[in-house]
Amino acid sequence: MIQDDKRQNWGKIAAFAVVAVLVLVGVAYGVTYIWDKRFGPSDASAADCRLAQQLFDRAQTPPKDDAAAETWEQEIRQVRYTQLVDQGISTEIGHYVRWQRAKATGQGHLPTAEEFDDMLDLAIGGCENSGVDLNIPALPR
């Protein structure tokens, strides 16, 4: 009789543990999903990612003259604002262009390795599901 009571108790504990684990897994999945949607890369379209690659390629040749570099940056910004739908990838292109300009002209903020890696992760991650693989060269040091 005591044996049966112990088995029933262990059975109840096991059932409770299984339910608790399932609830915790569900909560962890939900929190991860919401975190990724809020703070992770956005999902850009294939068209946006192809245009992004063109803009990253164009950013490889910034003018050294500050006035010419300003015009160059404005032209890229105009394309970003008028043709890109995904604002996440547009923002990452903007960072990259500003850093390329700063490197070319010697004026402005250059990124730390961590800032550059964060930009790279968000840009590449934003195009991950689009079928377009971004090739973003490292900034020359």
N, C-alpha and C positions, 0 to 999 in steps of 0.2 A: 504494500500500500504506500509506504514512504517512497519506494522506488518510482512508482507511477507519478507521484506528486513532483518528484525531482525532474522526471522526463517532461512533464507538462510545463514546468517552469523553464527548463532549457529550450523547449520548443517555442514558448512565448518569447523568450529572450532572442532566439535566433530569428524569429519572424520580425520582431521589432528591429533588430540589427539590419536585416535585409531592407526593410522599408526605409530606415534612416539613411543607409548608404545610397539608395535610389534617390531619395530626396536631396541629399547633398550633391550627388552627381548632377542632378537636374539644375540645382541652384548654381553650381560652378559653371555649367554650360551656359546658362542664361547670363550670368555676370560676364563671362568671357565674350559672348556674342555682343552684348550691349557695349562693353569696353571697346571692342574692335570697331563697332559702328561709330562710336563717338570719337575715339582717339586714333584709330588705325587709318591706313590709307583708304581713300575713296575708290570706288570702282569706276574707272574711266572707260569710255567706249573705245573701240578700235580706231575710229576716226580721230578722236582726241589724242590717242597715244601715237598715231602716225604723225600728226601735226606736232606733238610734243617732241618727237625724235627730230623732226626738221628744225625745230627751234633750238634744241640742245646742240644740234650740228652747227646751226648758224652762230651760236654763242661761242664757238671755238675761235672766232676771228674778230675780237673786239678791237676797235681803233685805240691807239695809244694817246691821241689828242683828246683832252677832256670834253671839248665841245662836240667833236665828232662822236665820241663815245656816248654822250647824252642823246644825240639824235639816234644813234644805233639802238640804244636801250629803249627809247620811246617807240621806235618802229616795232620792236619785238613786243613791247607792252601792248601796242595797238592790236597786233594779231592775237595776243593772248586774250584781251578783253572782248574782242569782237567775234572770234572764231572758236574759241574753246568753250565747251559747255561745262566741263568738270573744273570746278574752282580749286580743287586740291592739287591737281597736276599743274594748273596754271601758277599757283603759289610757289611750287617747287621750281618751276622754270624761272620765275622771277628771282628767287634766291640765287640760283646758279648764274643768271645773267648779271646780277649786281656784283657777285663775287668775281666773275670774269672781268668785268669792267674795273673793279678795284685793283685786280692784279695787273691789268694792262696799263692803267693810268697811275697807279701808285697812290690813289686816293680812295678812301673808304675802308670798310670793314672786310677783312678776310676771315673765312670761317675757321673754327677749330676743327680738328679731325672728327670730333664727335658731332659737331653741327653738320659737317659735310656728310658723314655716314647717316645721320638722321634724314637729311634731305634725300639721299640716295635710296634709303629704305622706303620712304614714303612715295617717291616717284616711281620706282620699280614696282613696289607693292600695288600702287594704283593702277598699273597696267597689267598686273599679273593675270587677271581673268579675261583680258581683251584679245589675247592671241598675238599681241605685239610685245616683243622683247626690247626694252629700251637699252641703248648703249650710251652710257653717260661717262665720258672720260673724266679722270681725276683732274683737279685743278693743278696746274704746274706750281711748284713751290719755289 
